[in-house]
Each structure stands twice: as C-alpha cells, then as structure tokens.
Amino acid sequence: MSTIAGRSDFSRDDLPGLLAAIVVCELAGIVPAFLTADDVSGWYTTVQQPAFTPPNWVFGPVWTTLYLLMGVALYLVWRGERDRLALGAFAVQLALNASWTLVFFGMQWPAGGLAVIVALLAAIVATIALFARVDRRAALLLVPYLVWVAFATVLNYEIWQLN
C-alpha cells in the first residue's frame, strides 16, 4: 500500500473529511447553478452557439464528476502536508469557478465570463503545480477539470464572438 505523508491510503477514518471536501466542491457548482437556473433555461437558449456546443444534458454529469474529482484532490492535499499555498490556490480557483457561472449566466455577460474563465484556467494550472508538490495523484485528478475548462473557454469565446 502506498503512503502519503506517512499515512496509508484511504481508510474509514478518512470518510468524514473526504465527504466534506467533496460536498464543498459540489456546492461550488450547485449554488451558482441554482441561482442562475432561470437564466440558463431562458437567456442562454436565445444565445447563438457554435456547432460544437454539447447538448445541455451533458453539463450536469460532467460537472458533477469534475467536482467529485476536485473534492478527492482537495482531501489528498488537506490530509497530506496541508500546504497553505496549494490550498489557497485551490480556494481561488473554486471561487473563480463559481464566479464564472454568476457572470456568464447570471449577468448574461459572455465577455465578462471569458475574463473570469481565463483567470480560472491560470488558477487551475497553478493549483495543479502546487498540488503536485504535495501529492501527484491530487494533481492528476485535476487534469480532466483543466481539459474541460479549456474546452469551456473556447466555447465561451465563440459564444462571445457570435453574440
């Protein structure tokens, strides 16, 4: 069994902290989505979208999975060295993540959303680099998130250009 900072892999003792980290991350998606639900079902349906825009039903499962992976990554770093810089970078990217939904959908502002998502991309890259110093697995768990947000950045840019 591999170890992290002198601790073996997950045990039952890890469950409360792991679940708390996952819930924090999931809430970062649920709360803004709830606050902007009317904008998604109203304004967003009137926006010109590029041909490569995924169907709306794709976003829920993808984001739920990404927030789950983010929560596991967060817990690995939290239970490891508790590197303040790494945890701070994670908090910044999570706040930017939630902010993007509020700006893009809530304010109905694709240009503002683009500014936020570009900052989010940079924050994710920084978080991955900092997480890698604590636990390589935590960094790797964030790679799908980085890829999806990079795709979302292109999508956001194209929506801005089309509208």
DOMAR-220010 format. One record per residue: residue in one letter; x, y, z of N, C-alpha, C, CB in turn. Coordinates in nm, 2 decimals, decimal comma. Glycine has a CB too. Example, Ala and Ser with C-alpha at 12.3 -4.5 7.8 and 13.67 -1.06 7.14 Angstrom:
% DOMAR-220010
{"A" {1,32 -0,57 0,78} {1,23 -0,45 0,78} {1,32 -0,33 0,78} {1,13 -0,45 0,90}}
{"S" {1,28 -0,22 0,71} {1,37 -0,11 0,71} {1,29 0,00 0,79} {1,41 -0,06 0,57}}
% end
This chain:
% DOMAR-220010
{"M" {0,08 -0,12 0,00} {0,00 0,00 0,00} {0,09 0,12 0,00} {-0,10 0,00 0,12}}
{"S" {0,05 0,22 -0,09} {0,13 0,34 -0,09} {0,10 0,44 0,02} {0,11 0,42 -0,23}}
{"T" {0,18 0,53 0,05} {0,16 0,62 0,16} {0,17 0,77 0,11} {0,25 0,60 0,27}}
{"I" {0,10 0,85 0,18} {0,11 0,99 0,16} {0,14 1,06 0,29} {-0,03 1,05 0,10}}
{"A" {0,25 1,13 0,30} {0,29 1,20 0,42} {0,28 1,10 0,54} {0,20 1,32 0,44}}
{"G" {0,33 0,98 0,52} {0,33 0,88 0,63} {0,20 0,81 0,66} {0,37 0,95 0,75}}
{"R" {0,10 0,84 0,58} {-0,03 0,78 0,60} {-0,06 0,68 0,49} {-0,15 0,89 0,61}}
{"S" {-0,13 0,57 0,53} {-0,17 0,48 0,42} {-0,28 0,53 0,34} {-0,21 0,34 0,49}}
{"D" {-0,32 0,46 0,23} {-0,43 0,51 0,15} {-0,56 0,52 0,23} {-0,45 0,42 0,03}}
{"F" {-0,66 0,56 0,17} {-0,79 0,58 0,24} {-0,83 0,47 0,33} {-0,90 0,61 0,14}}
{"S" {-0,89 0,51 0,45} {-0,95 0,42 0,54} {-1,08 0,48 0,59} {-0,85 0,39 0,67}}
{"R" {-1,15 0,41 0,67} {-1,28 0,46 0,72} {-1,26 0,59 0,79} {-1,35 0,36 0,81}}
{"D" {-1,15 0,61 0,86} {-1,12 0,74 0,93} {-1,12 0,86 0,83} {-0,99 0,73 1,00}}
{"D" {-1,09 0,83 0,71} {-1,08 0,94 0,61} {-1,22 0,98 0,56} {-1,00 0,90 0,49}}
{"L" {-1,32 0,90 0,58} {-1,45 0,92 0,52} {-1,51 1,06 0,55} {-1,54 0,81 0,56}}
{"P" {-1,52 1,10 0,67} {-1,58 1,23 0,70} {-1,51 1,35 0,63} {-1,58 1,26 0,85}}
{"G" {-1,38 1,35 0,64} {-1,30 1,46 0,57} {-1,32 1,45 0,42} {-1,16 1,45 0,61}}
{"L" {-1,31 1,33 0,36} {-1,33 1,31 0,22} {-1,47 1,36 0,18} {-1,30 1,17 0,18}}
{"L" {-1,57 1,32 0,25} {-1,70 1,36 0,21} {-1,72 1,51 0,22} {-1,81 1,29 0,30}}
{"A" {-1,66 1,57 0,33} {-1,67 1,71 0,35} {-1,61 1,79 0,23} {-1,61 1,76 0,48}}
{"A" {-1,49 1,74 0,19} {-1,42 1,80 0,07} {-1,50 1,79 -0,05} {-1,28 1,74 0,05}}
{"I" {-1,56 1,68 -0,08} {-1,65 1,66 -0,20} {-1,77 1,75 -0,19} {-1,69 1,51 -0,21}}
{"V" {-1,83 1,76 -0,07} {-1,95 1,84 -0,06} {-1,92 1,99 -0,08} {-2,02 1,82 0,08}}
{"V" {-1,81 2,03 -0,03} {-1,77 2,17 -0,05} {-1,75 2,20 -0,20} {-1,63 2,20 0,02}}
{"C" {-1,69 2,11 -0,27} {-1,67 2,13 -0,42} {-1,80 2,12 -0,49} {-1,57 2,02 -0,47}}
{"E" {-1,88 2,02 -0,46} {-2,01 2,01 -0,53} {-2,10 2,13 -0,50} {-2,09 1,88 -0,48}}
{"L" {-2,10 2,19 -0,38} {-2,17 2,31 -0,35} {-2,13 2,43 -0,44} {-2,16 2,34 -0,20}}
{"A" {-2,00 2,43 -0,47} {-1,95 2,54 -0,55} {-2,01 2,54 -0,69} {-1,79 2,53 -0,57}}
{"G" {-2,06 2,43 -0,73} {-2,13 2,42 -0,86} {-2,28 2,43 -0,84} {-2,10 2,29 -0,93}}
{"I" {-2,34 2,37 -0,73} {-2,48 2,36 -0,71} {-2,54 2,50 -0,68} {-2,52 2,27 -0,60}}
{"V" {-2,47 2,58 -0,59} {-2,53 2,71 -0,55} {-2,54 2,80 -0,67} {-2,44 2,77 -0,44}}
{"P" {-2,43 2,83 -0,75} {-2,44 2,92 -0,86} {-2,54 2,87 -0,97} {-2,31 2,94 -0,92}}
{"A" {-2,55 2,73 -0,99} {-2,64 2,68 -1,08} {-2,78 2,70 -1,04} {-2,62 2,53 -1,10}}
{"F" {-2,81 2,69 -0,91} {-2,94 2,72 -0,86} {-2,98 2,86 -0,88} {-2,95 2,68 -0,71}}
{"L" {-2,88 2,95 -0,85} {-2,91 3,10 -0,86} {-2,93 3,14 -1,00} {-2,79 3,17 -0,80}}
{"T" {-2,88 3,07 -1,10} {-2,88 3,11 -1,24} {-2,97 3,02 -1,32} {-2,75 3,12 -1,30}}
{"A" {-3,05 2,93 -1,26} {-3,13 2,83 -1,34} {-3,22 2,90 -1,44} {-3,21 2,75 -1,24}}
{"D" {-3,29 3,01 -1,40} {-3,38 3,08 -1,49} {-3,30 3,14 -1,61} {-3,45 3,19 -1,41}}
{"D" {-3,18 3,18 -1,59} {-3,10 3,24 -1,70} {-3,06 3,13 -1,79} {-2,98 3,31 -1,64}}
{"V" {-3,03 3,01 -1,74} {-2,98 2,90 -1,83} {-3,10 2,86 -1,91} {-2,93 2,78 -1,74}}
{"S" {-3,22 2,84 -1,85} {-3,34 2,80 -1,93} {-3,40 2,91 -2,01} {-3,44 2,74 -1,83}}
{"G" {-3,37 3,03 -1,98} {-3,42 3,14 -2,06} {-3,32 3,21 -2,15} {-3,48 3,25 -1,96}}
{"W" {-3,24 3,30 -2,10} {-3,15 3,37 -2,18} {-3,06 3,28 -2,26} {-3,06 3,46 -2,09}}
{"Y" {-3,00 3,18 -2,20} {-2,90 3,10 -2,27} {-2,96 3,03 -2,39} {-2,84 3,00 -2,18}}
{"T" {-3,09 3,00 -2,39} {-3,15 2,93 -2,50} {-3,16 3,02 -2,62} {-3,28 2,88 -2,47}}
{"T" {-3,15 3,16 -2,60} {-3,16 3,25 -2,71} {-3,03 3,29 -2,77} {-3,24 3,38 -2,66}}
{"V" {-2,92 3,25 -2,71} {-2,79 3,29 -2,75} {-2,74 3,20 -2,86} {-2,69 3,27 -2,63}}
{"Q" {-2,68 3,26 -2,96} {-2,62 3,19 -3,07} {-2,50 3,11 -3,02} {-2,57 3,28 -3,19}}
{"Q" {-2,50 2,98 -3,05} {-2,39 2,89 -3,00} {-2,32 2,82 -3,12} {-2,45 2,78 -2,90}}
{"P" {-2,19 2,79 -3,10} {-2,12 2,73 -3,20} {-2,17 2,58 -3,22} {-1,97 2,73 -3,17}}
{"A" {-2,14 2,53 -3,34} {-2,19 2,39 -3,37} {-2,13 2,29 -3,28} {-2,14 2,36 -3,51}}
{"F" {-2,02 2,31 -3,21} {-1,96 2,21 -3,12} {-2,01 2,22 -2,98} {-1,81 2,23 -3,13}}
{"T" {-2,11 2,30 -2,95} {-2,17 2,31 -2,82} {-2,23 2,18 -2,78} {-2,27 2,43 -2,81}}
{"P" {-2,19 2,12 -2,67} {-2,26 1,99 -2,63} {-2,40 2,01 -2,59} {-2,18 1,93 -2,51}}
{"P" {-2,48 1,91 -2,60} {-2,62 1,92 -2,56} {-2,63 1,96 -2,41} {-2,70 1,79 -2,58}}
{"N" {-2,73 2,03 -2,37} {-2,74 2,07 -2,23} {-2,73 1,96 -2,12} {-2,86 2,15 -2,20}}
{"W" {-2,78 1,84 -2,16} {-2,78 1,73 -2,06} {-2,64 1,68 -2,03} {-2,86 1,62 -2,11}}
{"V" {-2,54 1,72 -2,11} {-2,40 1,67 -2,08} {-2,34 1,75 -1,97} {-2,31 1,70 -2,21}}
{"F" {-2,37 1,87 -1,95} {-2,31 1,96 -1,85} {-2,32 1,91 -1,70} {-2,36 2,10 -1,86}}
{"G" {-2,44 1,87 -1,67} {-2,46 1,82 -1,53} {-2,38 1,70 -1,49} {-2,61 1,78 -1,51}}
{"P" {-2,38 1,59 -1,57} {-2,29 1,48 -1,53} {-2,14 1,51 -1,54} {-2,32 1,36 -1,62}}
{"V" {-2,10 1,59 -1,64} {-1,96 1,62 -1,64} {-1,92 1,70 -1,52} {-1,93 1,70 -1,77}}
{"W" {-1,99 1,81 -1,49} {-1,95 1,89 -1,38} {-1,96 1,82 -1,24} {-2,04 2,02 -1,37}}
{"T" {-2,06 1,73 -1,23} {-2,07 1,65 -1,10} {-1,95 1,57 -1,09} {-2,20 1,57 -1,11}}
{"T" {-1,91 1,50 -1,19} {-1,79 1,42 -1,19} {-1,66 1,50 -1,16} {-1,77 1,34 -1,32}}
{"L" {-1,65 1,62 -1,23} {-1,53 1,70 -1,21} {-1,53 1,75 -1,06} {-1,53 1,82 -1,30}}
{"Y" {-1,64 1,79 -1,01} {-1,64 1,84 -0,87} {-1,61 1,73 -0,77} {-1,78 1,90 -0,83}}
{"L" {-1,65 1,61 -0,80} {-1,61 1,49 -0,72} {-1,46 1,47 -0,72} {-1,68 1,36 -0,77}}
{"L" {-1,40 1,47 -0,84} {-1,25 1,46 -0,86} {-1,18 1,57 -0,78} {-1,21 1,46 -1,00}}
{"M" {-1,24 1,69 -0,79} {-1,18 1,81 -0,72} {-1,18 1,78 -0,57} {-1,25 1,94 -0,76}}
{"G" {-1,29 1,73 -0,52} {-1,30 1,71 -0,38} {-1,20 1,60 -0,33} {-1,44 1,66 -0,35}}
{"V" {-1,18 1,50 -0,41} {-1,08 1,40 -0,37} {-0,95 1,46 -0,37} {-1,09 1,27 -0,47}}
{"A" {-0,91 1,53 -0,47} {-0,78 1,60 -0,48} {-0,76 1,69 -0,36} {-0,77 1,68 -0,61}}
{"L" {-0,86 1,77 -0,33} {-0,86 1,86 -0,22} {-0,83 1,78 -0,09} {-0,99 1,94 -0,20}}
{"Y" {-0,90 1,67 -0,07} {-0,88 1,59 0,05} {-0,74 1,54 0,06} {-0,98 1,48 0,06}}
{"L" {-0,68 1,49 -0,05} {-0,55 1,43 -0,05} {-0,45 1,54 -0,01} {-0,51 1,38 -0,19}}
{"V" {-0,46 1,66 -0,05} {-0,37 1,77 -0,01} {-0,40 1,81 0,13} {-0,38 1,89 -0,11}}
{"W" {-0,52 1,82 0,17} {-0,56 1,85 0,31} {-0,50 1,75 0,41} {-0,71 1,86 0,32}}
{"R" {-0,51 1,63 0,38} {-0,47 1,53 0,47} {-0,32 1,51 0,46} {-0,54 1,39 0,45}}
{"G" {-0,26 1,56 0,36} {-0,11 1,54 0,34} {-0,04 1,65 0,42} {-0,07 1,55 0,19}}
{"E" {0,03 1,74 0,35} {0,11 1,84 0,41} {0,03 1,96 0,45} {0,22 1,88 0,32}}
{"R" {-0,10 1,97 0,41} {-0,18 2,09 0,43} {-0,10 2,22 0,39} {-0,22 2,11 0,58}}
{"D" {-0,05 2,21 0,27} {0,03 2,32 0,21} {-0,06 2,44 0,19} {0,10 2,28 0,08}}
{"R" {-0,04 2,55 0,27} {-0,13 2,66 0,26} {-0,14 2,73 0,13} {-0,08 2,77 0,36}}
{"L" {-0,03 2,73 0,06} {-0,03 2,79 -0,08} {-0,11 2,71 -0,17} {0,12 2,81 -0,13}}
{"A" {-0,09 2,58 -0,17} {-0,17 2,49 -0,25} {-0,32 2,50 -0,22} {-0,12 2,34 -0,24}}
{"L" {-0,35 2,50 -0,09} {-0,49 2,51 -0,05} {-0,55 2,65 -0,09} {-0,51 2,48 0,10}}
{"G" {-0,47 2,75 -0,08} {-0,51 2,88 -0,12} {-0,54 2,89 -0,26} {-0,41 2,99 -0,08}}
{"A" {-0,45 2,83 -0,34} {-0,47 2,83 -0,49} {-0,60 2,76 -0,52} {-0,35 2,77 -0,56}}
{"F" {-0,63 2,65 -0,45} {-0,75 2,57 -0,48} {-0,87 2,66 -0,44} {-0,75 2,44 -0,39}}
{"A" {-0,87 2,73 -0,33} {-0,98 2,81 -0,30} {-1,00 2,92 -0,40} {-0,95 2,88 -0,16}}
{"V" {-0,89 2,98 -0,45} {-0,91 3,08 -0,56} {-0,97 3,03 -0,68} {-0,77 3,15 -0,59}}
{"Q" {-0,93 2,91 -0,73} {-0,99 2,86 -0,85} {-1,13 2,81 -0,82} {-0,90 2,74 -0,90}}
{"L" {-1,16 2,77 -0,71} {-1,30 2,73 -0,68} {-1,39 2,85 -0,68} {-1,31 2,66 -0,54}}
{"A" {-1,34 2,96 -0,62} {-1,42 3,09 -0,62} {-1,44 3,14 -0,76} {-1,35 3,19 -0,53}}
{"L" {-1,33 3,13 -0,85} {-1,34 3,17 -0,99} {-1,44 3,08 -1,06} {-1,21 3,17 -1,05}}
{"N" {-1,44 2,96 -1,03} {-1,53 2,86 -1,09} {-1,68 2,90 -1,07} {-1,51 2,72 -1,04}}
{"A" {-1,71 2,93 -0,94} {-1,84 2,97 -0,90} {-1,88 3,11 -0,96} {-1,86 2,97 -0,75}}
{"S" {-1,78 3,19 -0,97} {-1,80 3,33 -1,02} {-1,83 3,33 -1,17} {-1,68 3,41 -1,00}}
{"W" {-1,77 3,23 -1,24} {-1,80 3,23 -1,39} {-1,94 3,21 -1,42} {-1,71 3,11 -1,45}}
{"T" {-2,01 3,11 -1,35} {-2,15 3,09 -1,36} {-2,23 3,21 -1,34} {-2,20 2,97 -1,27}}
{"L" {-2,20 3,28 -1,23} {-2,27 3,40 -1,20} {-2,25 3,52 -1,30} {-2,23 3,45 -1,06}}
{"V" {-2,13 3,53 -1,35} {-2,11 3,63 -1,45} {-2,17 3,59 -1,59} {-1,95 3,66 -1,47}}
{"F" {-2,13 3,47 -1,64} {-2,18 3,43 -1,77} {-2,33 3,42 -1,78} {-2,11 3,30 -1,81}}
{"F" {-2,39 3,34 -1,69} {-2,53 3,32 -1,69} {-2,61 3,43 -1,61} {-2,56 3,18 -1,63}}
{"G" {-2,57 3,45 -1,49} {-2,64 3,54 -1,40} {-2,64 3,69 -1,46} {-2,58 3,54 -1,27}}
{"M" {-2,53 3,73 -1,50} {-2,52 3,87 -1,56} {-2,54 3,87 -1,71} {-2,38 3,93 -1,53}}
{"Q" {-2,55 3,75 -1,77} {-2,57 3,73 -1,91} {-2,47 3,81 -1,99} {-2,71 3,78 -1,95}}
{"W" {-2,34 3,79 -1,95} {-2,23 3,86 -2,00} {-2,12 3,77 -2,04} {-2,18 3,96 -1,89}}
{"P" {-2,12 3,73 -2,17} {-2,02 3,64 -2,22} {-1,87 3,70 -2,22} {-2,05 3,60 -2,36}}
{"A" {-1,86 3,83 -2,24} {-1,73 3,89 -2,23} {-1,67 3,88 -2,09} {-1,73 4,03 -2,29}}
{"G" {-1,75 3,91 -2,00} {-1,71 3,90 -1,86} {-1,68 3,76 -1,82} {-1,82 3,96 -1,76}}
{"G" {-1,76 3,67 -1,86} {-1,74 3,53 -1,84} {-1,61 3,48 -1,90} {-1,85 3,44 -1,90}}
{"L" {-1,57 3,53 -2,01} {-1,44 3,50 -2,08} {-1,33 3,55 -1,99} {-1,43 3,56 -2,22}}
{"A" {-1,34 3,67 -1,94} {-1,23 3,72 -1,85} {-1,22 3,63 -1,72} {-1,26 3,86 -1,80}}
{"V" {-1,33 3,59 -1,67} {-1,32 3,50 -1,55} {-1,27 3,37 -1,58} {-1,46 3,49 -1,49}}
{"I" {-1,31 3,31 -1,69} {-1,27 3,17 -1,72} {-1,12 3,17 -1,76} {-1,35 3,12 -1,84}}
{"V" {-1,07 3,27 -1,82} {-0,92 3,28 -1,85} {-0,84 3,28 -1,72} {-0,89 3,40 -1,94}}
{"A" {-0,89 3,36 -1,62} {-0,83 3,36 -1,49} {-0,84 3,23 -1,42} {-0,89 3,47 -1,40}}
{"L" {-0,96 3,16 -1,44} {-0,98 3,03 -1,38} {-0,88 2,93 -1,44} {-1,12 2,98 -1,41}}
{"L" {-0,86 2,93 -1,57} {-0,76 2,84 -1,63} {-0,62 2,86 -1,57} {-0,75 2,87 -1,78}}
{"A" {-0,58 2,98 -1,55} {-0,45 3,01 -1,49} {-0,45 2,96 -1,35} {-0,42 3,16 -1,49}}
{"A" {-0,55 2,98 -1,27} {-0,56 2,93 -1,14} {-0,56 2,78 -1,13} {-0,69 2,99 -1,07}}
{"I" {-0,62 2,71 -1,22} {-0,62 2,56 -1,22} {-0,48 2,51 -1,25} {-0,72 2,51 -1,33}}
{"V" {-0,41 2,58 -1,35} {-0,27 2,54 -1,38} {-0,18 2,56 -1,25} {-0,21 2,62 -1,49}}
{"A" {-0,20 2,67 -1,18} {-0,12 2,69 -1,06} {-0,16 2,59 -0,95} {-0,15 2,84 -1,01}}
{"T" {-0,28 2,56 -0,94} {-0,33 2,46 -0,84} {-0,27 2,33 -0,87} {-0,48 2,45 -0,83}}
{"I" {-0,27 2,28 -0,99} {-0,21 2,15 -1,03} {-0,06 2,15 -1,00} {-0,23 2,13 -1,18}}
{"A" {0,01 2,26 -1,03} {0,15 2,26 -1,00} {0,18 2,25 -0,85} {0,21 2,39 -1,05}}
{"L" {0,10 2,33 -0,77} {0,11 2,33 -0,63} {0,07 2,19 -0,56} {0,04 2,44 -0,56}}
{"F" {-0,04 2,14 -0,61} {-0,08 2,01 -0,56} {0,02 1,90 -0,59} {-0,22 1,97 -0,63}}
{"A" {0,09 1,91 -0,71} {0,19 1,81 -0,74} {0,30 1,80 -0,64} {0,24 1,83 -0,88}}
{"R" {0,33 1,91 -0,58} {0,43 1,91 -0,47} {0,39 1,83 -0,35} {0,47 2,06 -0,44}}
{"V" {0,26 1,82 -0,33} {0,21 1,75 -0,21} {0,18 1,61 -0,24} {0,09 1,83 -0,15}}
{"D" {0,10 1,59 -0,35} {0,05 1,45 -0,38} {0,03 1,45 -0,53} {-0,08 1,41 -0,30}}
{"R" {0,11 1,38 -0,60} {0,09 1,37 -0,75} {-0,05 1,33 -0,80} {0,20 1,27 -0,81}}
{"R" {-0,11 1,24 -0,72} {-0,24 1,19 -0,75} {-0,34 1,31 -0,75} {-0,29 1,08 -0,66}}
{"A" {-0,33 1,39 -0,65} {-0,42 1,51 -0,64} {-0,40 1,60 -0,77} {-0,39 1,59 -0,51}}
{"A" {-0,28 1,62 -0,81} {-0,26 1,70 -0,93} {-0,32 1,63 -1,05} {-0,11 1,72 -0,95}}
{"L" {-0,30 1,50 -1,07} {-0,36 1,43 -1,18} {-0,51 1,43 -1,18} {-0,31 1,28 -1,18}}
{"L" {-0,57 1,43 -1,06} {-0,72 1,43 -1,05} {-0,78 1,56 -1,11} {-0,76 1,41 -0,91}}
{"L" {-0,70 1,66 -1,12} {-0,74 1,79 -1,17} {-0,72 1,81 -1,32} {-0,67 1,90 -1,10}}
{"V" {-0,65 1,72 -1,38} {-0,63 1,73 -1,52} {-0,76 1,73 -1,61} {-0,53 1,62 -1,57}}
{"P" {-0,85 1,63 -1,58} {-0,98 1,64 -1,66} {-1,05 1,77 -1,64} {-1,07 1,53 -1,62}}
{"Y" {-1,04 1,83 -1,53} {-1,10 1,96 -1,50} {-1,03 2,07 -1,59} {-1,09 2,00 -1,35}}
{"L" {-0,90 2,07 -1,59} {-0,83 2,16 -1,68} {-0,87 2,14 -1,82} {-0,68 2,14 -1,66}}
{"V" {-0,88 2,02 -1,87} {-0,92 2,00 -2,01} {-1,06 2,05 -2,04} {-0,91 1,85 -2,04}}
{"W" {-1,15 2,02 -1,95} {-1,29 2,07 -1,97} {-1,30 2,22 -1,96} {-1,38 2,01 -1,86}}
{"V" {-1,23 2,28 -1,87} {-1,23 2,43 -1,86} {-1,17 2,49 -1,98} {-1,16 2,48 -1,73}}
{"A" {-1,06 2,43 -2,04} {-1,00 2,48 -2,16} {-1,10 2,47 -2,27} {-0,87 2,39 -2,20}}
{"F" {-1,18 2,36 -2,28} {-1,28 2,35 -2,38} {-1,39 2,45 -2,36} {-1,35 2,21 -2,38}}
{"A" {-1,43 2,47 -2,23} {-1,53 2,57 -2,20} {-1,49 2,71 -2,23} {-1,57 2,56 -2,05}}
{"T" {-1,36 2,74 -2,22} {-1,30 2,87 -2,26} {-1,32 2,90 -2,41} {-1,15 2,88 -2,22}}
{"V" {-1,29 2,79 -2,49} {-1,31 2,81 -2,63} {-1,46 2,83 -2,66} {-1,26 2,68 -2,71}}
{"L" {-1,54 2,75 -2,60} {-1,69 2,77 -2,61} {-1,74 2,91 -2,57} {-1,76 2,66 -2,53}}
{"N" {-1,69 2,95 -2,46} {-1,72 3,09 -2,41} {-1,68 3,19 -2,51} {-1,66 3,11 -2,27}}
{"Y" {-1,56 3,18 -2,56} {-1,50 3,27 -2,66} {-1,59 3,28 -2,78} {-1,36 3,24 -2,70}}
{"E" {-1,63 3,16 -2,83} {-1,71 3,15 -2,95} {-1,85 3,21 -2,93} {-1,72 3,01 -3,00}}
{"I" {-1,91 3,19 -2,82} {-2,04 3,25 -2,78} {-2,03 3,40 -2,78} {-2,09 3,19 -2,65}}
{"W" {-1,92 3,45 -2,72} {-1,90 3,59 -2,71} {-1,89 3,65 -2,86} {-1,77 3,63 -2,63}}
{"Q" {-1,81 3,58 -2,94} {-1,79 3,63 -3,08} {-1,92 3,62 -3,16} {-1,69 3,54 -3,15}}
{"L" {-2,01 3,52 -3,14} {-2,13 3,51 -3,21} {-2,24 3,60 -3,17} {-2,18 3,37 -3,20}}
{"N" {-2,22 3,66 -3,05} {-2,33 3,74 -2,99} {-2,28 3,88 -2,96} {-2,39 3,68 -2,86}}
% end
